Amino acid sequence: MGHLQAFNVQEMINKFNIQGYIETGTGIGDSLSYALKFSFKKLYSIEYDTKLYNKAIKKFIDPRLKIINNFSKHALPEIFSEINENDPYLFFLDAHFPEADFGIASNRYQISLDKYGSDALPLETELNIIDIMRPLHQDVILIDDVWIYEEGPFEMGNWSERNKLNTGNMTFVSEILENTHNILKIYKQQGYLILTPKESKK
């Protein structure tokens, strides 16, 4: 689990004229709390875990904010029906292994995979939805937990569960968005991808 605080959000807002924020995976709200400090017109946070969702809606009270209790594949189309496609948004895609990050079972990631199947690793589905439903491709997309999909010189080392769980690789990211976005990989913490729109002249 990464944090939005790892990025210079204000610089992204200025450079790409970002108007709103969408995150997948509220968790305990660290990244959401940080996002609320900025002048986004609207903010959306998606959390499948009902206990975490209930805590979040009590903790975060802001007229700009909507927190949705659902899988991202259902919540994202709902959000896109509400927002202006001309407004660039900042995405922070940080939802993996529902009910696992805050669990105590030693095999909690396998339990999540067995229970949720492809919904346990929703990133490819999320990117496809964004690609189809945000046709102007003006959004900035931050992706966390690269170490789930590949090994590398990450600050926190390599994830010991990766090979055991057979989580695959990240080739789908470039297959979906390489024509519309520049893709930068950084090895801070558990690894991030930064996707910025190619058409931006700012």
N, C-alpha and C positions, 0 to 999 in steps of 0.2 A: 504494500500500500504506500503510495507516494503522497506528496502534498503539493498543492497549488503554490505554496510559499516558495517552492524551488524556482519559480519563474518571475521575471520582471513583468508583472501583469500590466502595470501602467504603460510601459513601453509598447506592449502589444496593442493596448487600447488606442494609443496615439497613432501608431504606425498603420494600423489596419482599420481604424475608425470603428472599433468594436462597440456594439450597442447593448449586447446582452450576454448572459452566461448560462450554460447548460452543463450539468455534471451528471454522470452516472455513478451511483454509489455514494449516498450521503454519509454512511458510516456514523461516526460520532460527531461529525460536522466540522472537523478542523479546516478543511478546504473551503467549505461553505461559509464558515465564519470569516475567513480571510476575504473571500469574494465579495461579501456584503460591505466591505470597507470601500469598494470602488463604486463609481457612478454609473453602474449598469442600469439601463431602463427597466429591464426585466431579468429575473434569475429563476432558473428551474433546477431542481435537484430530484433525482430519481432513486428511490430506495425500495428494494423488494422486501427486505426483512421488516415485518410488521412491527416488531418491538423497537427497532432502530427508528423506523418511520414515526411511531407514536412519540418517542422521545424528541425527535427533531421538530415536529410540529408544535410542541410545547416550548422548546428552547428558542426557536427562531421565529420571531414575529416581525415581519417587514412587509409593507404593502406591495413591494416589487417582487416578492418571492412566492413561488408555488412549489410545494414538495409533493411528489406523486408516488404512491405506493403501488408499484407494478414492475414487471420486467421492462427493460429498456426498449425491447422490440415493439412493445405496445405503447409505452409512454412517449417515445420520440415522435411517432406520427401525430399523437395528440397535441404535443407541443408545437410541431410544425404547422398545424392547422390554426394555431393561435397567433403566431408571430409573422412579421413581415419578411418575406424572402429577400427584400432589398437591404435589410439590416444585417450586417455581419455579426456573427456570434463567436464567442470563445467557448469551445468544448473542452471539458476535462473528462476523459473516458477512463474511469477508475473502478469499474465494477467487474469483479471476477469472483468466482466461487461463492455463490450466495450462502449465507449462514456459516461461512467457514472462518473468515478473518477474526471474528469475535467468539469463536467456539473454543472448546477446551479439549476435544477429542484429538488424539495423536494422529489419526488418519482422517481428519476433518475435510481435507481437500478431495480425497477419494470419495468420501460420503457425499459431498456436494456434487461431484461428477456423476455418481450413480443416481442421485436423486433428480438432478436437473438436466442431465445430458448436455446438449449443445448450449443450453441457456446458462450453463456454468461458466462458459467462456464466450461471452456475447460480442466480443470486439468486431469480428468480421461482419456479423449481422448489423451491428451499429453503423459501421462504415458504409455498408451497402445502402442502408436507409438514408444516411446523410447524403451520399452520392446521388441517389435518385430524387430525394425530396428537397434538396437544397441546390437546385440546378445552376445557380449563379456562382457557386464555389468560392464565395468570399470569406468563408469562415476560417478561423484558426483552430486547429485541433491538437490538443495535447494528449498523449497516450502514456500511461504509466505501466509499470511492471513488465518491462521488456524481458526481464529475466525469466518470466513464465515461458517464453517462446524460444529463447536462444541463450547460449552461453557467451560471456564476454568479460571484459575487465571492469565489472561493476564495482562501485565503492563498497557495496555490501557483499561482494563475492558472488558466486553462482548459486542458484536456487537448488537445493538438494532434492526437491521433489520432482523436478522437471522431467528427467528421463523416466522415472517410475510411472508418472502419470501420462506420458506420451502426449504432451500438449501441442506438438507440432511446431511450426515456425511462423514467421511473420511475412512471408512472401505475398500474402493476400493484400497487405497494406499498399504496396507499390502497384499491384495488379489493379486495385480499385482506384487509387488516387494519384498515381505518378504523373498523369497527364494534366492534372489540375493543381497539384500542390508540390511544393518543394518539401523534401523529407530529410530531416536532420535527426540523427541519433546521438544521444548523450548518455554517458555511463554513470551519472550522478545517482547515488542511492541504488535503487533496484533497476535503473534504466528508464529513459523516457524517449519518445519520439515527438518531435515538434513539426507539425505540418502547417505550412503557410501558403496562402494562395499565390500561384504563379502569375496571375493576371494583375496583381497589385503593382502599381507604379509608385507607391508611397515610399 
